[in-house]
Amino acid sequence: MTSTPAETVRLVSRIVIKGRIEDVWREITKTDGAQMRYRALSAGSPVQMRTPDAKYTSVVGEILEVTAPTRFSHTLRFTAYDEPFCKVTYELKEVAEGVEFTLISEEVPAGSKTLKDMTRGGDFIVKTLKEVIETGKPALGTRLLYVLFGLLAFTTPAQCRSDRWPLEATTHG
């Protein structure tokens, strides 16, 4: 099947986490670890994902909605790709077993590199979040993967250097 640039895909990853909704909310909006950066946790604020050493920015976007502790939404564009922004929403719902966490990616360009990365990344993100909330740390395999990413940082494309992505310049209209 061929796709036109107007075609988009919606991805959904869901998991139940044994924990408190406040803890899951804090983990998805914190500004340490994965190095999420924003000026304010409010609609209209630019948002970025940076490497722990802050040398590289992998994602830029704008916060669209913050409804603590149940919904957080922002646009997303990978700095390594010249592709359109998509929308990412994190939904949290208290259930008998803990918290149902849903990661929804919308308006992802069909056939794009963004789609490929987000398809792989969605389940990884929800599973890692579950590990962190339930055990206090990611699984060993995930931690080793993070070490590998750090060792291979020198291969990151120059267009991802953080000096090219000042926080104030990441919004789009």
CYANA upper distance limits for C-alpha pairs under 8 A (distance plus 0.5 A):
  3 SER  CA      7 GLU  CA      6.67
  3 SER  CA    110 ALA  CA      6.93
  3 SER  CA    111 GLY  CA      7.41
  4 THR  CA    110 ALA  CA      8.39
  5 PRO  CA    109 PRO  CA      7.35
  5 PRO  CA    110 ALA  CA      7.89
  6 ALA  CA    109 PRO  CA      7.91
  7 GLU  CA    109 PRO  CA      6.69
  7 GLU  CA    110 ALA  CA      6.11
  8 THR  CA    106 GLU  CA      8.02
  8 THR  CA    107 GLU  CA      5.46
  8 THR  CA    108 VAL  CA      5.55
  8 THR  CA    109 PRO  CA      4.97
  8 THR  CA    110 ALA  CA      5.36
  9 VAL  CA    106 GLU  CA      6.79
  9 VAL  CA    107 GLU  CA      6.32
  9 VAL  CA    108 VAL  CA      5.56
  9 VAL  CA    109 PRO  CA      6.81
  9 VAL  CA    110 ALA  CA      6.23
  9 VAL  CA    115 LEU  CA      8.28
 10 ARG  CA    104 ILE  CA      7.70
 10 ARG  CA    105 SER  CA      6.10
 10 ARG  CA    106 GLU  CA      4.98
 10 ARG  CA    107 GLU  CA      6.87
 10 ARG  CA    108 VAL  CA      7.05
 11 LEU  CA    104 ILE  CA      6.23
 11 LEU  CA    105 SER  CA      5.52
 11 LEU  CA    106 GLU  CA      7.03
 11 LEU  CA    119 THR  CA      7.61
 11 LEU  CA    122 GLY  CA      8.42
 12 VAL  CA    102 THR  CA      7.43
 12 VAL  CA    103 LEU  CA      6.25
 12 VAL  CA    104 ILE  CA      5.12
 12 VAL  CA    105 SER  CA      6.97
 12 VAL  CA    122 GLY  CA      8.04
 13 SER  CA    102 THR  CA      6.22
 13 SER  CA    103 LEU  CA      5.65
 13 SER  CA    104 ILE  CA      7.09
 13 SER  CA    122 GLY  CA      6.31
 13 SER  CA    123 ASP  CA      6.21
 13 SER  CA    126 VAL  CA      7.40
 14 ARG  CA    100 GLU  CA      7.60
 14 ARG  CA    101 PHE  CA      6.15
 14 ARG  CA    102 THR  CA      4.83
 14 ARG  CA    103 LEU  CA      6.80
 14 ARG  CA    123 ASP  CA      8.33
 14 ARG  CA    126 VAL  CA      7.36
 15 ILE  CA    100 GLU  CA      6.32
 15 ILE  CA    101 PHE  CA      5.94
 15 ILE  CA    102 THR  CA      7.13
 15 ILE  CA    126 VAL  CA      6.99
 15 ILE  CA    127 LYS  CA      7.90
 15 ILE  CA    130 LYS  CA      8.20
 16 VAL  CA     97 GLU  CA      7.61
 16 VAL  CA     98 GLY  CA      7.15
 16 VAL  CA     99 VAL  CA      6.02
 16 VAL  CA    100 GLU  CA      4.85
 16 VAL  CA    101 PHE  CA      6.54
 16 VAL  CA    130 LYS  CA      8.17
 17 ILE  CA     97 GLU  CA      7.90
 17 ILE  CA     98 GLY  CA      6.10
 17 ILE  CA     99 VAL  CA      5.61
 17 ILE  CA    100 GLU  CA      6.76
 17 ILE  CA    101 PHE  CA      7.55
 17 ILE  CA    130 LYS  CA      5.82
 17 ILE  CA    133 ILE  CA      7.84
 17 ILE  CA    134 GLU  CA      7.63
 18 LYS  CA     97 GLU  CA      6.54
 18 LYS  CA     98 GLY  CA      4.99
 18 LYS  CA     99 VAL  CA      6.94
 18 LYS  CA    130 LYS  CA      8.17
 18 LYS  CA    133 ILE  CA      8.03
 18 LYS  CA    134 GLU  CA      6.61
 19 GLY  CA     23 ASP  CA      7.48
 19 GLY  CA     24 VAL  CA      7.83
 19 GLY  CA     98 GLY  CA      5.65
 19 GLY  CA     99 VAL  CA      6.91
 19 GLY  CA    133 ILE  CA      6.96
 19 GLY  CA    134 GLU  CA      7.05
 20 ARG  CA     24 VAL  CA      7.07
 20 ARG  CA     98 GLY  CA      6.81
 20 ARG  CA     99 VAL  CA      7.17
 21 ILE  CA     25 TRP  CA      6.58
 21 ILE  CA     69 PRO  CA      7.24
 21 ILE  CA     70 THR  CA      8.40
 21 ILE  CA     92 LEU  CA      7.47
 21 ILE  CA     93 LYS  CA      7.96
 21 ILE  CA     94 GLU  CA      7.02
 21 ILE  CA     98 GLY  CA      8.02
 21 ILE  CA     99 VAL  CA      6.37
 22 GLU  CA     26 ARG  CA      6.59
 22 GLU  CA     69 PRO  CA      6.83
 23 ASP  CA     27 GLU  CA      6.70
 23 ASP  CA    133 ILE  CA      7.66
 24 VAL  CA     28 ILE  CA      6.85
 24 VAL  CA     92 LEU  CA      8.46
 24 VAL  CA     99 VAL  CA      8.35
 24 VAL  CA    129 LEU  CA      8.30
 24 VAL  CA    133 ILE  CA      7.28
 25 TRP  CA     29 THR  CA      6.75
 25 TRP  CA     68 ALA  CA      7.82
 25 TRP  CA     69 PRO  CA      6.07
 25 TRP  CA     70 THR  CA      7.97
 25 TRP  CA     92 LEU  CA      8.22
 26 ARG  CA     30 LYS  CA      6.18
 27 GLU  CA    129 LEU  CA      8.22
 27 GLU  CA    133 ILE  CA      8.45
 29 THR  CA     36 MET  CA      8.03
 30 LYS  CA     35 GLN  CA      8.45
 30 LYS  CA     36 MET  CA      7.29
 31 THR  CA     35 GLN  CA      5.67
 31 THR  CA     36 MET  CA      5.13
 31 THR  CA     37 ARG  CA      6.29
 32 ASP  CA     36 MET  CA      7.16
 32 ASP  CA     52 PRO  CA      8.34
 33 GLY  CA     52 PRO  CA      7.04
 34 ALA  CA     49 MET  CA      7.25
 34 ALA  CA     50 ARG  CA      7.26
 34 ALA  CA     51 THR  CA      7.08
 34 ALA  CA     52 PRO  CA      6.83
 35 GLN  CA     49 MET  CA      6.20
 35 GLN  CA     50 ARG  CA      5.64
 35 GLN  CA     51 THR  CA      6.72
 35 GLN  CA     52 PRO  CA      6.27
 35 GLN  CA     54 ALA  CA      8.02
 36 MET  CA     47 VAL  CA      7.51
 36 MET  CA     48 GLN  CA      6.10
 36 MET  CA     49 MET  CA      5.03
 36 MET  CA     50 ARG  CA      6.83
 37 ARG  CA     47 VAL  CA      6.03
 37 ARG  CA     48 GLN  CA      5.53
 37 ARG  CA     49 MET  CA      6.75
 37 ARG  CA     50 ARG  CA      7.89
 37 ARG  CA    167 LEU  CA      8.23
 38 TYR  CA     45 SER  CA      6.88
 38 TYR  CA     46 PRO  CA      6.12
 38 TYR  CA     47 VAL  CA      5.02
 38 TYR  CA     48 GLN  CA      7.04
 38 TYR  CA    167 LEU  CA      7.78
 39 ARG  CA     45 SER  CA      6.43
 39 ARG  CA     46 PRO  CA      7.13
 39 ARG  CA     47 VAL  CA      8.03
 39 ARG  CA    167 LEU  CA      8.29
 40 ALA  CA     45 SER  CA      6.35
 41 LEU  CA     45 SER  CA      7.47
 41 LEU  CA     63 ILE  CA      8.06
 41 LEU  CA     66 VAL  CA      7.54
 42 SER  CA     63 ILE  CA      6.94
 42 SER  CA     64 LEU  CA      8.13
 42 SER  CA     65 GLU  CA      7.29
 42 SER  CA     66 VAL  CA      6.39
 43 ALA  CA     62 GLU  CA      8.06
 43 ALA  CA     63 ILE  CA      5.38
 43 ALA  CA     64 LEU  CA      5.19
 43 ALA  CA     65 GLU  CA      5.67
 43 ALA  CA     66 VAL  CA      7.07
 44 GLY  CA     62 GLU  CA      6.46
 44 GLY  CA     63 ILE  CA      5.93
 44 GLY  CA     64 LEU  CA      6.69
 44 GLY  CA    171 THR  CA      8.49
 45 SER  CA     62 GLU  CA      6.16
 45 SER  CA     63 ILE  CA      5.90
 45 SER  CA    171 THR  CA      8.24
 46 PRO  CA     60 VAL  CA      7.97
 46 PRO  CA     61 GLY  CA      6.29
 46 PRO  CA     62 GLU  CA      4.77
 46 PRO  CA     63 ILE  CA      6.62
 46 PRO  CA    167 LEU  CA      6.93
 46 PRO  CA    168 GLU  CA      7.05
 46 PRO  CA    169 ALA  CA      8.25
 46 PRO  CA    170 THR  CA      6.21
 46 PRO  CA    171 THR  CA      5.96
 47 VAL  CA     60 VAL  CA      6.36
 47 VAL  CA     61 GLY  CA      5.68
 47 VAL  CA     62 GLU  CA      5.80
 47 VAL  CA     63 ILE  CA      6.81
 47 VAL  CA     74 HIS  CA      8.26
 47 VAL  CA    167 LEU  CA      7.70
 47 VAL  CA    170 THR  CA      7.71
 48 GLN  CA     57 THR  CA      7.29
 48 GLN  CA     58 SER  CA      8.01
 48 GLN  CA     59 VAL  CA      5.83
 48 GLN  CA     60 VAL  CA      5.00
 48 GLN  CA     61 GLY  CA      6.83
 48 GLN  CA    167 LEU  CA      7.63
 48 GLN  CA    170 THR  CA      8.22
 49 MET  CA     57 THR  CA      6.30
 49 MET  CA     58 SER  CA      6.24
 49 MET  CA     59 VAL  CA      5.53
 49 MET  CA     60 VAL  CA      7.25
 50 ARG  CA     54 ALA  CA      5.86
 50 ARG  CA     55 LYS  CA      7.81
 50 ARG  CA     56 TYR  CA      6.10
 50 ARG  CA     57 THR  CA      4.78
 50 ARG  CA     58 SER  CA      6.41
 50 ARG  CA     59 VAL  CA      7.79
 50 ARG  CA    162 SER  CA      8.11
 51 THR  CA     55 LYS  CA      6.88
 51 THR  CA     56 TYR  CA      6.02
 51 THR  CA     57 THR  CA      6.99
 51 THR  CA     58 SER  CA      8.08
 54 ALA  CA    162 SER  CA      7.33
 55 LYS  CA    161 ARG  CA      6.41
 55 LYS  CA    162 SER  CA      5.94
 55 LYS  CA    163 ASP  CA      8.28
 56 TYR  CA    156 THR  CA      8.35
 56 TYR  CA    160 CYS  CA      5.91
 56 TYR  CA    161 ARG  CA      4.90
 56 TYR  CA    162 SER  CA      5.19
 57 THR  CA     79 THR  CA      7.46
 57 THR  CA    160 CYS  CA      5.87
 57 THR  CA    161 ARG  CA      6.53
 57 THR  CA    162 SER  CA      5.51
 57 THR  CA    165 TRP  CA      7.49
 58 SER  CA     78 PHE  CA      6.14
 58 SER  CA     79 THR  CA      5.90
 58 SER  CA     80 ALA  CA      7.46
 58 SER  CA    160 CYS  CA      6.65
 59 VAL  CA     76 LEU  CA      6.80
 59 VAL  CA     77 ARG  CA      6.03
 59 VAL  CA     78 PHE  CA      5.08
 59 VAL  CA     79 THR  CA      6.17
 60 VAL  CA     75 THR  CA      8.29
 60 VAL  CA     76 LEU  CA      6.25
 60 VAL  CA     77 ARG  CA      5.93
 60 VAL  CA     78 PHE  CA      7.09
 60 VAL  CA     79 THR  CA      7.33
 60 VAL  CA    170 THR  CA      6.14
 60 VAL  CA    171 THR  CA      8.20
 61 GLY  CA     74 HIS  CA      6.96
 61 GLY  CA     75 THR  CA      5.23
 61 GLY  CA     76 LEU  CA      5.17
 61 GLY  CA     77 ARG  CA      6.70
 61 GLY  CA     85 PHE  CA      8.04
 61 GLY  CA    170 THR  CA      6.31
 61 GLY  CA    171 THR  CA      6.25
 61 GLY  CA    172 HIS  CA      7.99
 62 GLU  CA     74 HIS  CA      5.89
 62 GLU  CA     75 THR  CA      5.78
 62 GLU  CA     76 LEU  CA      7.90
 62 GLU  CA    170 THR  CA      7.60
 62 GLU  CA    171 THR  CA      5.84
 62 GLU  CA    172 HIS  CA      7.88
 63 ILE  CA     72 PHE  CA      8.49
 63 ILE  CA     73 SER  CA      6.62
 63 ILE  CA     74 HIS  CA      4.66
 63 ILE  CA     75 THR  CA      7.03
 64 LEU  CA     72 PHE  CA      8.29
 64 LEU  CA     73 SER  CA      5.84
 64 LEU  CA     74 HIS  CA      5.34
 64 LEU  CA     75 THR  CA      7.54
 65 GLU  CA     71 ARG  CA      7.79
 65 GLU  CA     72 PHE  CA      6.09
 65 GLU  CA     73 SER  CA      5.51
 65 GLU  CA     74 HIS  CA      7.36
 66 VAL  CA     71 ARG  CA      6.51
 66 VAL  CA     72 PHE  CA      5.24
 66 VAL  CA     73 SER  CA      7.14
 67 THR  CA     71 ARG  CA      5.49
 67 THR  CA     72 PHE  CA      6.80
 68 ALA  CA     72 PHE  CA      7.99
 69 PRO  CA     92 LEU  CA      7.59
 70 THR  CA     90 TYR  CA      8.41
 70 THR  CA     91 GLU  CA      6.08
 70 THR  CA     92 LEU  CA      5.06
 70 THR  CA     93 LYS  CA      6.84
 71 ARG  CA     89 THR  CA      7.53
 71 ARG  CA     90 TYR  CA      6.11
 71 ARG  CA     91 GLU  CA      5.16
 71 ARG  CA     92 LEU  CA      6.78
 72 PHE  CA     89 THR  CA      6.20
 72 PHE  CA     90 TYR  CA      5.67
 72 PHE  CA     91 GLU  CA      7.27
 73 SER  CA     87 LYS  CA      7.68
 73 SER  CA     88 VAL  CA      6.09
 73 SER  CA     89 THR  CA      4.66
 73 SER  CA     90 TYR  CA      6.71
 74 HIS  CA     87 LYS  CA      6.33
 74 HIS  CA     88 VAL  CA      6.00
 74 HIS  CA     89 THR  CA      7.09
 75 THR  CA     85 PHE  CA      6.58
 75 THR  CA     86 CYS  CA      5.99
 75 THR  CA     87 LYS  CA      4.86
 75 THR  CA     88 VAL  CA      6.53
 76 LEU  CA     85 PHE  CA      5.76
 76 LEU  CA     86 CYS  CA      5.79
 76 LEU  CA     87 LYS  CA      6.41
 76 LEU  CA     88 VAL  CA      7.25
 77 ARG  CA     81 TYR  CA      8.28
 77 ARG  CA     83 GLU  CA      7.57
 77 ARG  CA     84 PRO  CA      7.10
 77 ARG  CA     85 PHE  CA      5.24
 77 ARG  CA     86 CYS  CA      7.11
 77 ARG  CA    114 THR  CA      8.41
 78 PHE  CA     82 ASP  CA      8.42
 78 PHE  CA     83 GLU  CA      8.24
 78 PHE  CA    114 THR  CA      7.54
 79 THR  CA    159 GLN  CA      7.34
 79 THR  CA    160 CYS  CA      6.05
 80 ALA  CA    157 PRO  CA      7.19
 80 ALA  CA    159 GLN  CA      6.92
 80 ALA  CA    160 CYS  CA      6.43
 81 TYR  CA    113 LYS  CA      7.83
 81 TYR  CA    114 THR  CA      8.03
 83 GLU  CA    109 PRO  CA      8.45
 83 GLU  CA    112 SER  CA      8.20
 83 GLU  CA    114 THR  CA      7.92
 84 PRO  CA    109 PRO  CA      7.81
 85 PHE  CA    107 GLU  CA      8.36
 85 PHE  CA    108 VAL  CA      8.17
 86 CYS  CA    105 SER  CA      7.70
 86 CYS  CA    106 GLU  CA      6.48
 86 CYS  CA    107 GLU  CA      5.43
 86 CYS  CA    108 VAL  CA      5.68
 86 CYS  CA    109 PRO  CA      8.19
 87 LYS  CA    105 SER  CA      6.20
 87 LYS  CA    106 GLU  CA      5.57
 87 LYS  CA    107 GLU  CA      6.71
 87 LYS  CA    108 VAL  CA      8.01
 88 VAL  CA    103 LEU  CA      7.66
 88 VAL  CA    104 ILE  CA      6.16
 88 VAL  CA    105 SER  CA      5.03
 88 VAL  CA    106 GLU  CA      6.87
 89 THR  CA    102 THR  CA      8.49
 89 THR  CA    103 LEU  CA      6.36
 89 THR  CA    104 ILE  CA      5.58
 89 THR  CA    105 SER  CA      7.00
 90 TYR  CA    101 PHE  CA      7.66
 90 TYR  CA    102 THR  CA      6.27
 90 TYR  CA    103 LEU  CA      5.30
 90 TYR  CA    104 ILE  CA      6.95
 91 GLU  CA    100 GLU  CA      8.50
 91 GLU  CA    101 PHE  CA      6.34
 91 GLU  CA    102 THR  CA      5.57
 91 GLU  CA    103 LEU  CA      7.06
 91 GLU  CA    104 ILE  CA      8.50
 92 LEU  CA     99 VAL  CA      6.87
 92 LEU  CA    100 GLU  CA      6.23
 92 LEU  CA    101 PHE  CA      5.31
 92 LEU  CA    102 THR  CA      7.03
 93 LYS  CA     99 VAL  CA      6.01
 93 LYS  CA    100 GLU  CA      5.60
 93 LYS  CA    101 PHE  CA      7.17
 94 GLU  CA     98 GLY  CA      6.45
 94 GLU  CA     99 VAL  CA      5.09
 94 GLU  CA    100 GLU  CA      6.75
 95 VAL  CA     99 VAL  CA      6.02
 95 VAL  CA    100 GLU  CA      6.88
101 PHE  CA    126 VAL  CA      7.91
102 THR  CA    126 VAL  CA      8.28
103 LEU  CA    122 GLY  CA      7.38
103 LEU  CA    126 VAL  CA      7.78
105 SER  CA    118 MET  CA      8.26
108 VAL  CA    112 SER  CA      8.38
108 VAL  CA    114 THR  CA      7.47
108 VAL  CA    115 LEU  CA      6.42
109 PRO  CA    114 THR  CA      7.71
109 PRO  CA    115 LEU  CA      6.97
110 ALA  CA    115 LEU  CA      7.05
111 GLY  CA    115 LEU  CA      7.07
111 GLY  CA    116 LYS  CA      8.20
112 SER  CA    116 LYS  CA      7.07
113 LYS  CA    117 ASP  CA      6.76
114 THR  CA    118 MET  CA      6.49
115 LEU  CA    119 THR  CA      6.38
116 LYS  CA    120 ARG  CA      7.05
117 ASP  CA    121 GLY  CA      6.37
118 MET  CA    122 GLY  CA      6.26
119 THR  CA    123 ASP  CA      8.20
120 ARG  CA    124 PHE  CA      7.35
121 GLY  CA    125 ILE  CA      6.46
122 GLY  CA    126 VAL  CA      6.95
123 ASP  CA    127 LYS  CA      6.55
124 PHE  CA    128 THR  CA      6.47
125 ILE  CA    129 LEU  CA      6.57
126 VAL  CA    130 LYS  CA      6.74
127 LYS  CA    131 GLU  CA      6.81
128 THR  CA    132 VAL  CA      6.68
128 THR  CA    138 PRO  CA      6.21
128 THR  CA    139 ALA  CA      7.93
128 THR  CA    142 THR  CA      8.08
129 LEU  CA    133 ILE  CA      6.67
129 LEU  CA    138 PRO  CA      8.20
130 LYS  CA    134 GLU  CA      6.44
131 GLU  CA    135 THR  CA      6.12
131 GLU  CA    136 GLY  CA      7.51
131 GLU  CA    137 LYS  CA      6.71
131 GLU  CA    138 PRO  CA      5.71
131 GLU  CA    139 ALA  CA      7.03
132 VAL  CA    136 GLY  CA      5.09
132 VAL  CA    137 LYS  CA      4.82
132 VAL  CA    138 PRO  CA      5.64
133 ILE  CA    137 LYS  CA      8.00
138 PRO  CA    142 THR  CA      6.43
138 PRO  CA    143 ARG  CA      6.73
139 ALA  CA    143 ARG  CA      6.84
140 LEU  CA    144 LEU  CA      6.65
141 GLY  CA    145 LEU  CA      6.67
142 THR  CA    146 TYR  CA      6.81
143 ARG  CA    147 VAL  CA      6.92
144 LEU  CA    148 LEU  CA      6.74
145 LEU  CA    149 PHE  CA      6.71
146 TYR  CA    150 GLY  CA      6.80
147 VAL  CA    151 LEU  CA      6.78
148 LEU  CA    152 LEU  CA      6.67
149 PHE  CA    153 ALA  CA      6.53
152 LEU  CA    156 THR  CA      7.99
156 THR  CA    160 CYS  CA      7.39
157 PRO  CA    161 ARG  CA      8.10
159 GLN  CA    164 ARG  CA      7.39
160 CYS  CA    164 ARG  CA      7.62
160 CYS  CA    165 TRP  CA      8.22
161 ARG  CA    165 TRP  CA      7.69
162 SER  CA    166 PRO  CA      7.30
165 TRP  CA    169 ALA  CA      7.15
165 TRP  CA    170 THR  CA      7.24
166 PRO  CA    170 THR  CA      7.51
